[in-house]
Amino acid sequence: MYQDFFGFNELPFSMTPNARFLYLSERHKEALNYLLSGLGQGGGFALLTGEVGTGKTTVSRALFSQLDENVHLALILNPMFSAQELLEAICDELKIVYSDNVSLKNLTDAIVGFLKEEREKGFQTIVAIDEAQHLGPDVLEQLRLLTNFETESDKLLKVLLIGQPELQHKLQQSNLRQLAQRITARYHLLPLTSKEIESYVKHRLTIAGGDPTLFPSSVIKKIAYHSNGVPRVVNLLCDKTLWISYQNGSDKIDQAAIKKACELVLDWQSVSIDKNETPKETQRGFSNIAALSLSALLCFGSYSLLPTYLETHFPIESPLIEAPLGGFHQQSDAFKALLSVWGYSVNTFQANCTNAKRAQLYCLDENGSLEDLLAINRPAIVWLQQDSGEELLAILYRTNSKGIELLLPSKRVEVSHQWLNQHWNGAYVQLWKKPIMAERAMRKGDQGEAILKLNQLLSFALDQPITESDIFNDKTELQVKQFQEIFDLKKDGIVGSSTQMWLDSIVNHDAPLLQGEG
C-alpha cells in the first residue's frame, strides 16, 4: 500500500492495537490515575466508560502494564455470560481447577480459596471485564458478592468494569445500588480536543518513521471536526487520506484527499446505530465513485443454491481450533466474501460499504456481542485475535447452540462459543437491506408506494391486520412508535435508518441468516 510510498517503517494508523503507538492524552492520563487510585489500597470496584473508539482499550492496557508483579490479572473480554459462566471464565483465567457440572457455590468457594491463599503469599487479584455493559444484573450481583471477602484493610478481589455509557445507566438501577456504592473510582472518557488530535497524529507518524508534519494543520482541523474527537475515527480518516494520496500519486496531503476520505469513511460510520438515538439522515454525493458492477452470482430469492456455492468455494473442515487459523489479510477481502454470501460478486476495489449501497445493502459497523449479531441475524465480518496476538479477519457465517461457523479464505471451520468469546474483540460489520426504498426518512404526512409498503410491513411485524393505505397517518405513526418501543429505539414516529434496519431483521427472511434457515 502506501507504506513504502511515504517512507513509513510500518503503517501509522493501523486499527490493530500496538503498544509502541501508545498515546496518552491528558484525559487518558487522568483516567489512568483515577483507576490506579481506585484499585489501590482498600478499593473494591473501579469503572471506566466511554463511547466506542474513545480509547478505553488504550487506558486499560496502560493500566495493566503498570500493575506490580504481585498482581494476578484475570481479563474477561466481551462477556455474554450467566453468573455460572462468568465464574468459570474467572477460574480459567486464574488457572483454578474445577470439575465438570460444578455448582455455583463450589465455583465461589474455589475462587475465594484461591484469593485467600494468594493473599497470604502477598498477591493481589484483579478481574477486569471489557464490554461490561453486556453483563446482566444477576451477574453483576455475583461479582459484588465475590468482593465481600476482605482482610482488615483490603479487598481480596478487586474488579475493573470497562464499558460503554449504558453501563453507567445500568448501575443506576435500584437492584444494583449496593454495587454502585462500592465503586471507589469512576471515569468517563471524553473525545480528544483539536490540539490533542494534532499531537496524536504527529505522534503516530513519528513512531512509524514518517514526517510528523505530513498532515498540514488545515487538514488536521478537518479531521478533528469530522471525527468528533474519537481516536478510532481519526485513525480511519488518516489512513484513508494517505491511501487516497498514494492512489493519486501525490506525496502531499491536500484538502481534496481529506474531503474524499471523509466521504468514504463517514459513509461507513453513518449507519452505526445507537439504540437511544436515531442516526442523522445524511445525503452524500458519490457521483465520482465508480459504479458497482454487481454480477448476479446467486441471483435467486431464497438463496436455495447458497449451500452448493459454499461447499464449492468454502469447503468445511473438521472442527479444529488448536492450530493458528489463516484469515483474510485485508478488510476489503473479507467484505468481498461477505458480499458473496449475500449473492454478489465484486472485485476487491469495489468491496466497500459505499459501493454496497448500489445493491441496496447497508453497513452496520459496531462493537458488541454475539447477542447483538443475532438481533439483526445476518452474517458479519468479525475481528478476532489469535493466541499469538495476530489479528484475524473472518466471516461469522452461522451459529447454533453447538458452535460457530466461520468463513475463512477458501474454507469453513467450526469453532466453539467459548473459543469465540476468548478470541473476538467485539468489533464487527454486518450488512442489512432496506425493506423500503425511500430517499429520506418517512414521517407523518408522507404518501406513496413506499408508505403503502411501510404500512403492510409494520402490520406484519406487529402481528396486526394488514393496512392497505399509502398514507402515513396517525395509525402509521402509532405503529412506528410501538415498533420502536419494542426495539428500544427513540420513539419519534419517524422511520429512519435504525427503524428500517430493525424492520428488515423481522420481515426479511429472504436473506442469509446467522441463525435459522436462510
C-alpha positions in Angstrom: 0.0 0.0 0.0 1.2 3.5 0.9 3.8 2.4 3.5 6.8 2.5 1.2 5.5 5.4 -0.8 5.5 7.7 2.2 8.6 6.1 3.7 7.0 4.6 6.8 8.6 1.7 8.7 5.1 0.5 9.5 1.5 1.6 9.0 1.0 4.6 11.3 -2.8 4.3 11.6 -3.4 0.6 11.6 -6.5 -0.5 13.6 -4.6 -3.3 15.2 -3.6 -2.3 18.8 0.2 -1.8 19.1 1.8 -0.8 22.4 4.5 1.1 20.5 1.9 3.7 19.3 0.5 4.3 22.8 -0.5 7.9 23.1 -2.0 9.2 26.4 -3.7 12.5 26.2 -4.3 14.5 29.3 -7.7 12.8 29.6 -6.2 9.4 29.2 -3.6 10.1 31.9 -6.2 11.5 34.2 -8.3 8.3 33.7 -5.3 6.1 34.3 -4.5 7.9 37.6 -8.2 7.6 38.8 -8.2 3.9 38.1 -4.9 3.2 39.7 -6.1 5.0 42.8 -9.4 3.2 42.8 -7.8 -0.2 42.5 -5.3 0.7 45.2 -5.5 0.1 48.9 -9.0 -0.7 50.1 -10.7 -0.3 46.7 -13.4 -2.8 45.5 -14.7 -1.6 42.1 -13.4 0.8 39.5 -15.4 1.9 36.5 -14.1 3.1 33.1 -16.7 4.2 30.5 -16.6 6.0 27.1 -18.2 5.9 23.7 -17.0 3.5 21.1 -13.5 4.4 19.9 -12.6 7.0 22.6 -9.6 5.0 24.0 -10.9 2.7 26.7 -8.6 -0.1 25.5 -5.7 2.3 25.4 -6.2 3.3 29.0 -6.8 -0.2 30.2 -3.7 -1.5 28.5 -1.6 1.3 30.0 -3.1 0.4 33.4 -2.3 -3.3 33.0 1.3 -2.5 32.1 1.7 -0.6 35.4 0.5 -3.4 37.6 3.0 -4.8 40.1 4.4 -8.3 39.6 2.5 -9.4 42.6 -0.9 -8.8 40.9 -2.9 -11.6 39.3 -5.0 -10.2 36.4 -8.0 -12.0 35.0 -9.1 -10.3 31.8 -12.5 -11.2 30.5 -13.4 -9.9 27.0 -16.8 -9.4 25.5 -18.8 -11.2 28.3 -22.2 -12.6 27.5 -22.3 -14.9 30.5 -24.6 -16.3 33.1 -23.3 -16.0 36.7 -22.1 -19.6 36.4 -20.2 -19.0 33.1 -18.6 -15.8 34.5 -17.2 -17.6 37.5 -15.9 -20.4 35.2 -14.2 -17.8 33.0 -12.6 -16.2 36.0 -11.4 -19.7 37.1 -10.0 -20.3 33.6 -8.1 -17.0 33.6 -6.6 -17.6 37.1 -5.9 -21.3 36.4 -8.2 -22.5 39.1 -9.1 -26.1 38.5 -12.8 -27.1 38.7 -14.8 -30.2 37.7 -17.5 -30.6 35.1 -21.0 -29.8 36.2 -19.7 -27.9 39.2 -22.2 -25.8 41.2 -22.2 -22.0 41.6 -21.4 -22.4 45.3 -18.4 -24.7 44.6 -17.0 -22.3 42.0 -17.4 -19.4 44.5 -15.6 -21.5 47.2 -12.8 -22.3 44.8 -12.3 -18.7 43.8 -12.4 -17.5 47.4 -10.0 -20.2 48.5 -7.6 -19.1 45.7 -7.9 -15.5 46.8 -7.1 -16.2 50.4 -4.1 -18.4 49.6 -2.6 -15.9 47.1 -3.2 -13.0 49.5 -1.2 -14.9 52.2 1.6 -15.1 49.6 1.5 -11.4 49.1 -0.5 -11.4 45.8 -3.4 -9.2 44.9 -6.1 -10.3 42.3 -7.9 -8.1 39.9 -10.7 -9.1 37.5 -11.0 -6.7 34.5 -14.2 -7.1 32.4 -14.4 -5.4 29.0 -17.7 -4.6 27.3 -19.2 -4.9 30.8 -22.5 -3.2 29.7 -23.5 -6.7 28.4 -23.4 -8.2 32.0 -26.9 -8.9 33.4 -27.9 -7.6 36.9 -27.6 -11.1 38.4 -24.1 -11.5 37.0 -23.0 -8.1 38.4 -24.5 -9.0 41.8 -22.4 -12.2 41.8 -19.3 -10.1 41.2 -20.3 -7.9 44.1 -20.7 -10.9 46.4 -17.1 -12.0 45.4 -15.8 -8.7 46.6 -17.4 -9.2 50.1 -14.3 -11.1 51.2 -11.6 -8.9 52.6 -8.8 -8.6 55.1 -8.8 -5.9 57.8 -7.5 -3.3 55.3 -8.1 -4.6 51.8 -10.4 -6.5 49.5 -9.3 -10.0 48.4 -10.7 -9.3 44.9 -10.8 -6.0 43.0 -12.9 -5.5 39.9 -12.4 -3.1 36.9 -15.5 -2.7 34.8 -14.9 -1.3 31.3 -17.8 -0.4 29.0 -19.9 1.9 27.0 -22.0 4.7 28.6 -25.0 2.4 29.0 -23.1 0.6 31.7 -23.4 3.7 33.9 -27.2 3.7 33.3 -27.4 0.0 34.2 -25.6 0.6 37.5 -28.2 3.2 38.5 -30.8 0.5 38.7 -32.1 0.1 42.3 -31.3 -3.6 42.4 -27.6 -2.7 41.8 -27.3 0.2 44.3 -25.1 -1.9 46.6 -22.6 -2.5 43.8 -22.7 1.2 42.7 -21.9 2.2 46.3 -18.7 0.1 46.2 -17.2 1.9 43.1 -14.3 3.8 44.5 -13.2 5.4 41.2 -15.1 6.1 38.0 -14.0 7.9 34.9 -15.9 8.7 31.7 -13.6 9.2 28.7 -14.4 12.2 26.6 -13.3 12.8 23.0 -9.9 14.4 22.2 -9.6 18.1 21.7 -8.4 19.5 18.4 -5.0 20.2 19.9 -4.8 16.7 21.3 -5.7 15.3 17.9 -2.8 17.2 16.3 -0.4 15.8 18.8 -1.9 12.3 18.4 -1.4 12.4 14.6 2.1 13.7 14.8 3.0 11.1 17.5 1.8 8.2 15.3 3.6 9.5 12.2 6.8 9.8 14.2 6.6 6.3 15.7 6.1 4.9 12.2 9.3 6.6 11.0 7.5 9.2 8.9 7.4 13.0 8.6 5.4 14.4 11.6 4.4 17.4 9.6 3.0 15.3 6.7 -0.6 16.4 7.6 -1.0 20.2 7.3 -2.8 21.9 10.2 -5.7 22.8 7.9 -6.2 19.1 7.2 -5.9 18.1 10.9 -8.6 20.7 11.7 -10.9 18.9 9.2 -10.0 15.5 10.8 -10.7 16.9 14.2 -14.1 18.3 13.1 -15.3 15.3 11.2 -14.0 12.7 13.7 -15.7 14.4 16.7 -12.5 13.7 18.6 -12.9 9.9 18.5 -9.4 8.4 18.1 -10.7 5.4 16.2 -12.3 7.6 13.6 -9.2 9.8 13.5 -7.2 6.6 12.6 -9.7 5.7 9.8 -9.7 9.2 8.3 -5.8 9.5 8.4 -5.4 6.0 6.9 -7.9 6.7 4.1 -6.4 10.1 3.4 -2.9 8.5 3.0 -4.3 5.8 0.8 -6.1 8.3 -1.5 -3.0 10.5 -1.8 -1.0 7.4 -2.7 -3.6 6.4 -5.3 -3.3 9.9 -6.8 0.5 9.7 -6.8 0.8 12.6 -4.5 3.2 12.7 -1.6 1.4 15.8 -0.2 -1.8 15.6 1.8 -4.3 18.2 0.5 -7.9 19.2 1.0 -9.2 17.1 -1.8 -7.8 13.9 -0.2 -9.3 14.6 3.2 -12.6 15.5 1.6 -12.7 12.2 -0.3 -11.6 10.3 2.8 -14.5 11.9 4.8 -17.0 10.8 2.2 -15.7 7.2 2.3 -15.1 6.8 6.0 -18.1 8.8 7.3 -20.4 7.0 5.0 -19.2 3.8 6.6 -19.8 5.2 10.0 -23.1 6.8 9.3 -25.2 3.6 9.8 -23.6 2.9 13.2 -26.7 2.5 15.3 -27.2 3.9 18.8 -30.4 2.4 20.2 -31.1 5.6 22.1 -30.6 7.8 19.1 -31.9 7.9 15.6 -29.0 8.4 13.2 -28.9 11.6 11.1 -30.3 11.1 7.7 -27.4 12.4 5.6 -27.2 12.8 1.9 -23.7 12.5 0.4 -22.9 12.5 -3.3 -20.8 9.8 -4.7 -21.0 10.7 -8.4 -17.3 10.3 -8.8 -17.2 6.8 -7.4 -17.0 4.0 -10.0 -20.3 2.3 -10.5 -20.6 -1.1 -8.7 -20.7 -3.7 -11.4 -22.5 -6.3 -9.3 -23.0 -9.5 -11.3 -25.6 -11.9 -10.2 -23.8 -14.8 -8.6 -26.6 -16.2 -6.6 -29.5 -14.3 -8.3 -32.4 -16.1 -6.7 -34.9 -15.1 -4.0 -34.5 -17.8 -1.4 -30.7 -18.4 -1.5 -31.6 -22.0 -2.2 -28.3 -22.6 -4.0 -26.1 -21.0 -1.3 -25.1 -24.3 0.3 -23.8 -25.6 -3.0 -21.9 -22.4 -3.6 -20.4 -22.6 -0.1 -19.4 -26.2 -0.5 -17.6 -25.3 -3.7 -15.9 -22.1 -2.6 -15.7 -22.6 1.2 -15.4 -26.4 1.9 -16.0 -27.3 5.5 -13.0 -28.6 7.5 -13.3 -30.9 10.5 -13.5 -28.9 13.8 -10.1 -27.8 14.8 -9.0 -24.9 16.7 -5.7 -25.7 18.2 -3.6 -24.7 15.1 -3.5 -21.0 14.1 -6.1 -20.0 11.6 -5.5 -18.1 8.4 -7.8 -15.2 8.0 -8.4 -12.5 5.4 -5.5 -10.1 5.2 -7.4 -7.1 4.2 -10.8 -5.8 5.2 -11.8 -5.5 1.5 -11.1 -9.2 1.0 -13.4 -10.1 3.9 -16.0 -7.7 2.6 -15.8 -9.3 -0.8 -16.5 -12.7 0.8 -19.4 -11.2 2.9 -21.0 -9.8 -0.3 -20.6 -13.3 -1.9 -22.7 -14.7 0.9 -25.4 -12.1 0.0 -25.2 -13.2 -3.6 -23.0 -10.7 -5.3 -19.6 -10.9 -7.0 -17.3 -7.9 -6.9 -13.6 -7.2 -7.2 -11.6 -6.2 -4.2 -11.6 -2.5 -5.1 -15.4 -2.5 -5.2 -15.8 -4.3 -1.9 -16.8 -1.5 0.5 -19.8 0.0 2.1 -20.2 2.8 -0.3 -20.5 0.6 -3.3 -22.6 -1.9 -1.4 -25.3 0.7 -1.3 -25.7 0.4 -5.0 -27.0 -3.1 -4.3 -29.3 -1.6 -1.5 -27.1 -3.1 1.2 -26.1 -1.0 4.2 -23.3 -1.4 6.7 -23.7 -1.6 10.5 -20.2 -1.0 11.9 -20.3 -1.7 15.6 -18.8 -3.2 18.7 -20.9 -5.7 20.6 -21.6 -9.3 21.4 -23.0 -12.4 19.7 -26.4 -11.4 21.1 -26.1 -8.1 19.2 -25.3 -10.0 16.0 -28.2 -12.4 16.4 -30.6 -9.5 17.0 -30.0 -8.4 13.3 -29.5 -12.1 12.4 -27.1 -11.5 9.5 -23.6 -12.8 8.8 -20.8 -10.4 9.9 -17.1 -9.6 9.4 -15.5 -10.1 12.8 -12.2 -9.1 14.2 -10.5 -12.0 16.0 -7.2 -12.3 17.8 -5.1 -15.5 17.8 -3.2 -16.7 20.9 -0.1 -15.2 19.3 -1.7 -11.8 19.2 -2.0 -11.7 15.5 -5.3 -10.2 14.2 -7.6 -12.4 12.2 -10.4 -11.3 10.0 -13.2 -13.8 9.3 -16.9 -14.1 8.4 -19.1 -15.2 11.2 -21.5 -17.1 8.9 -23.7 -19.4 11.1 -24.3 -20.1 14.7 -26.3 -22.6 16.8 -26.1 -24.0 20.3 -23.3 -26.4 19.3 -20.9 -23.9 17.9 -19.9 -21.2 15.4 -19.2 -21.5 11.7 -16.5 -19.1 10.3 -15.7 -18.5 6.7 -12.0 -18.1 6.0 -10.2 -17.8 2.6 -11.3 -20.9 0.7 -12.6 -22.8 3.7 -15.0 -23.0 6.6 -14.2 -24.0 10.1 -16.3 -24.7 13.2 -15.3 -23.2 16.5 -16.9 -23.3 19.9 -18.7 -20.5 21.6 -16.0 -20.4 24.2 -13.3 -20.1 21.6 -15.2 -17.1 20.0 -15.6 -15.4 23.4 -11.9 -15.7 24.0 -10.7 -14.5 20.6 -13.3 -11.9 19.4 -12.6 -8.3 20.4 -16.3 -7.4 19.7 -15.7 -5.4 16.5 -18.0 -6.4 13.6 -19.5 -5.2 10.3 -22.9 -6.6 9.3 -24.9 -5.9 6.1 -28.6 -5.3 6.1 -31.0 -4.4 3.3 -33.6 -1.6 3.4 -37.0 -3.2 3.2 -38.4 0.1 1.8 -36.5 2.2 -0.7 -37.0 5.8 0.3 -34.8 8.8 -0.4 -35.3 10.2 3.1 -36.8 9.3 6.5 -40.5 8.7 6.3 -42.8 10.6 8.6 -46.4 11.6 9.2 -48.0 13.3 6.1 -45.9 11.3 3.5 -47.8 9.4 0.8 -47.0 7.0 -2.0 -45.9 3.4 -2.7 -43.2 3.4 -0.1 -45.8 4.3 2.6 -48.1 1.5 1.3 -45.3 -1.0 1.8 -44.4 0.5 5.2 -48.0 0.1 6.4 -48.0 -3.5 5.2 -44.7 -4.4 6.8 -45.5 -2.7 10.1 -48.8 -4.6 10.3 -47.0 -7.9 9.6 -44.2 -7.2 12.1 -46.6 -6.2 14.9 -49.0 -9.1 14.1 -51.9 -6.8 13.3 -54.4 -6.7 10.5 -52.7 -5.7 7.2 -53.2 -2.0 6.4 -53.7 -1.2 2.7 -53.1 2.5 2.8 -50.5 4.6 1.1 -50.8 7.5 3.6 -48.5 8.0 6.7 -51.4 8.8 9.1 -51.9 8.8 12.8 -52.3 5.0 12.8 -49.0 4.6 11.0 -47.2 6.9 13.4 -48.7 4.9 16.3 -47.5 1.6 14.8 -44.0 3.0 14.2 -43.8 4.1 17.8 -45.0 0.7 19.0 -42.3 -0.9 16.9 -39.6 1.5 18.1 -40.5 0.8 21.7 -40.1 -3.0 21.2 -36.5 -2.5 19.9 -35.6 0.2 22.4 -35.3 2.9 19.7 -36.1 6.6 20.1 -39.9 6.8 19.9 -40.2 9.6 17.5 -42.6 8.0 15.0 -40.1 8.7 12.2 -38.8 5.8 10.0 -35.1 6.4 9.6 -32.2 4.1 9.1 -32.3 2.5 12.6 -36.0 1.7 12.3 -35.6 0.3 8.8 -32.7 -1.9 9.9 -34.7 -3.5 12.8 -37.7 -3.8 10.5 -35.5 -5.7 8.0 -34.4 -8.1 10.7 -38.0 -9.0 11.4 -39.6 -9.2 7.9 -36.7 -10.2 5.6 -36.1 -13.9 5.9 -35.1 -13.9 2.2 -31.5 -13.2 3.2 -28.6 -15.1 4.6 -29.3 -15.6 8.3 -26.9 -16.2 11.2 -29.5 -18.5 12.8 -32.3 -20.2 11.0 -33.0 -21.5 7.6 -31.8 -18.5 5.5 
